[in-house]
Amino acid sequence: MYLLYVDESGDGGVGPGSSRHLVLAGVAMHEGQWRLLTQYLDELQQTHFLQAGGNVEFHASGIRSGRGVYRGLTPDERSEILGDVYEIISTHRQGLTLFAAVVDKQALFYKYNGKVDPYDRAFEGLCTMFNFFLQRVQKRTGNVLRGIVVFDEARPSLAKQIRSLLAQFQAGGTRWATMTNLIETAFFFDSRNSRIMQIADFCAYAVFRWYEAGDDSFLKKILNKFDKEGKKIHGLKCYPVESTRRLP
């Protein structure tokens, strides 16, 4: 069983003040391989927040902007924390595969006359990539594999939409493939208590910064962890495809 921990960066709106892009990013891990990565982030907390009374949530945008628990840190200290987390992601040797679906909301709106929901398209793309990954691993190992999608419960209003989409994908597939390996329901965790969900946040933020601001400083550190075969990257897609940017 593989778990796909999903988080987002950007927003789903199309009005004034909304982001240009929405990113849904996923961290796929085998069910038995999450403990070591969790341990690394726990140790990182001990390094930077020795006096913390409980779990400190590693949240990329909060660290970069100095919000919340990071407000009292200097820019250099916050930059060091960001670098440490991205280093952990980049160098983790096994059981960690990244995916991200980027939606250029403006281009999507004009292409489909506003009839396609950005979250629908992003989640459809992410599920397709994850299912394709599971099929390849299954073919290589000869073991039947199933995948479960896990979301941050901070967006309860999204739960109904995600579960409805999964049911649709199970019944009729996505526009690109049938869903042979995904379990038909999604689970929701509190990101404050899930280090892997926090890794998904960092993945989403890295991709968002590249598409939204042309900042590749984070994405280039973890690009090696996106699902790929040889030099072909399967795990990072943009919708519509004509909005795809050249990778750093």
C-alpha positions in Angstrom: 0.0 0.0 0.0 1.2 3.5 -0.9 0.0 6.7 0.7 -0.1 9.9 -1.3 0.0 12.9 1.1 -1.5 15.9 -0.7 -1.2 19.6 0.0 -1.8 22.8 -2.0 -0.2 26.1 -2.7 -2.0 29.1 -4.3 -5.8 29.2 -4.3 -8.7 28.1 -6.4 -10.1 31.5 -7.1 -10.1 33.5 -10.4 -11.0 37.0 -9.1 -8.8 40.0 -8.2 -6.2 39.1 -5.6 -6.2 35.4 -6.4 -3.0 33.6 -7.4 -2.4 32.9 -11.1 -1.6 29.3 -10.4 -3.0 26.5 -8.2 -0.6 23.7 -7.2 -1.6 20.3 -5.7 1.4 18.4 -4.7 1.7 14.8 -3.4 4.3 12.8 -1.5 4.0 9.1 -2.2 5.4 6.7 0.4 5.0 3.0 1.1 3.0 2.5 4.2 6.0 1.2 6.2 8.5 3.9 5.3 7.3 7.1 6.9 9.0 6.8 10.3 12.5 7.6 9.2 11.5 10.8 7.4 9.4 11.8 10.4 12.4 11.2 12.6 14.6 13.5 10.5 12.1 16.4 10.8 11.7 15.8 14.5 15.4 16.0 14.9 15.4 19.2 12.8 12.9 20.7 15.2 15.2 19.9 18.1 18.0 21.7 16.4 16.1 24.9 15.7 13.3 24.9 18.4 14.9 23.1 21.4 12.5 24.8 23.9 9.3 24.1 21.9 6.6 22.5 24.1 5.1 20.4 21.3 5.3 19.8 17.6 6.4 22.8 15.5 4.7 22.6 12.1 7.2 23.2 9.2 5.2 25.4 6.8 7.2 26.7 3.9 5.4 30.0 3.2 5.2 30.8 7.0 8.9 30.2 7.4 9.8 32.3 4.3 7.6 35.3 5.4 8.3 35.0 9.1 4.8 34.3 10.3 3.6 32.6 13.5 6.2 30.8 15.4 8.9 32.0 12.9 8.2 35.7 13.5 11.1 36.1 15.9 13.7 34.5 13.7 16.1 36.4 11.5 16.0 36.0 7.7 19.2 34.0 7.8 17.7 31.6 10.4 14.6 31.1 8.4 16.5 30.6 5.2 18.6 27.9 7.1 15.4 26.1 8.1 14.0 26.1 4.6 17.3 24.8 3.3 17.5 22.1 5.9 14.0 20.8 5.1 14.6 20.8 1.3 17.9 19.0 1.9 16.1 16.3 3.8 13.7 15.8 0.9 16.4 15.8 -1.7 18.7 13.4 0.0 16.1 10.9 1.3 17.3 7.7 -0.4 14.2 5.5 -0.6 10.5 5.4 -0.3 9.9 9.1 -1.3 8.4 10.1 -4.7 7.0 13.5 -5.5 4.2 14.6 -7.7 2.7 18.0 -8.6 -0.2 19.2 -10.7 -0.1 22.9 -11.7 -3.1 24.7 -13.0 -2.8 28.0 -14.8 -6.2 29.2 -13.7 -6.4 32.1 -16.1 -5.5 30.0 -19.2 -7.9 27.2 -18.0 -10.7 29.7 -17.5 -10.4 31.1 -21.0 -9.9 27.7 -22.7 -13.0 26.2 -21.2 -15.2 29.3 -20.7 -15.0 28.9 -16.9 -16.6 25.5 -17.0 -13.7 23.6 -15.5 -12.9 23.9 -11.7 -9.2 24.3 -11.1 -9.3 21.9 -8.1 -11.0 19.3 -10.3 -8.4 19.5 -13.0 -5.5 19.5 -10.6 -6.7 16.6 -8.6 -7.5 14.6 -11.8 -4.0 15.2 -13.0 -2.5 14.2 -9.6 -4.5 11.0 -9.4 -3.6 10.0 -12.9 0.1 10.5 -12.2 -0.1 8.5 -9.0 -2.0 5.7 -10.5 0.5 5.5 -13.4 3.3 5.3 -10.9 1.6 2.5 -9.0 1.0 0.5 -12.2 4.7 0.8 -13.1 5.9 -0.3 -9.7 3.4 -3.2 -9.8 4.6 -4.3 -13.2 8.2 -4.1 -12.0 7.7 -6.0 -8.7 4.9 -8.3 -9.7 3.0 -7.3 -6.5 -0.5 -5.9 -6.6 -0.4 -2.3 -5.3 -3.1 0.0 -4.0 -2.9 3.7 -3.3 -4.7 5.9 -0.7 -4.9 9.7 -1.0 -4.5 11.7 2.2 -5.4 15.4 2.5 -4.8 18.1 5.0 -8.0 18.4 7.0 -7.6 22.2 7.3 -9.9 22.5 4.3 -13.0 20.5 5.4 -15.1 22.1 2.6 -12.8 20.3 0.1 -13.5 16.9 1.5 -16.9 16.4 -0.2 -15.5 17.6 -3.6 -12.4 15.3 -3.3 -14.5 12.2 -2.4 -16.9 12.9 -5.2 -14.1 13.2 -7.7 -12.5 9.9 -6.5 -15.9 8.1 -7.0 -16.1 9.5 -10.5 -12.6 8.4 -11.3 -13.3 4.9 -10.0 -16.4 4.6 -12.1 -15.2 6.1 -15.4 -11.5 6.9 -15.0 -9.9 10.3 -15.7 -9.7 11.9 -19.1 -6.3 10.1 -19.5 -6.6 6.7 -17.8 -8.7 4.2 -15.8 -8.1 4.2 -12.1 -7.0 0.6 -11.5 -4.9 1.1 -8.3 -6.5 3.8 -6.2 -8.8 3.2 -3.3 -12.1 4.9 -3.8 -12.0 7.1 -0.7 -9.7 9.8 0.7 -8.5 10.3 4.2 -7.9 13.6 6.0 -5.1 14.3 8.6 -4.1 17.4 10.6 -0.9 18.6 9.0 0.3 19.8 12.4 0.7 16.1 13.4 1.9 14.7 10.1 5.5 15.4 9.1 4.9 13.8 5.6 2.0 16.2 5.1 4.4 19.0 5.9 6.8 17.6 3.2 3.9 17.9 0.8 3.5 21.5 1.7 7.2 22.2 0.9 6.8 20.4 -2.4 3.7 22.4 -3.4 5.4 25.6 -2.3 8.6 24.9 -4.4 6.5 24.3 -7.5 4.3 27.3 -6.9 7.2 29.7 -6.5 8.6 28.5 -9.8 5.3 29.0 -11.7 4.0 32.0 -9.9 7.2 34.0 -9.5 9.9 32.4 -11.6 11.8 31.5 -8.5 13.6 28.1 -8.9 15.6 28.2 -5.7 13.5 25.6 -4.0 12.3 23.5 -6.9 15.8 22.8 -8.3 16.7 21.3 -4.9 14.0 18.6 -5.0 13.5 18.1 -8.8 15.4 14.8 -8.5 12.6 13.4 -6.3 9.7 13.7 -8.8 8.5 10.5 -10.4 10.5 9.8 -13.6 11.8 7.2 -16.0 15.3 7.9 -17.0 15.3 11.7 -17.9 11.6 11.8 -18.5 9.7 13.4 -15.6 6.2 12.0 -15.2 5.4 13.5 -11.8 5.2 17.2 -12.7 2.5 18.4 -15.1 0.8 21.7 -15.9 -2.8 22.2 -17.1 -3.5 23.3 -19.7 -0.4 21.9 -21.3 0.4 25.0 -23.3 1.1 26.8 -20.0 4.0 24.4 -19.1 7.2 26.1 -18.2 10.7 24.7 -18.9 12.0 23.1 -15.7 15.0 24.7 -14.0 
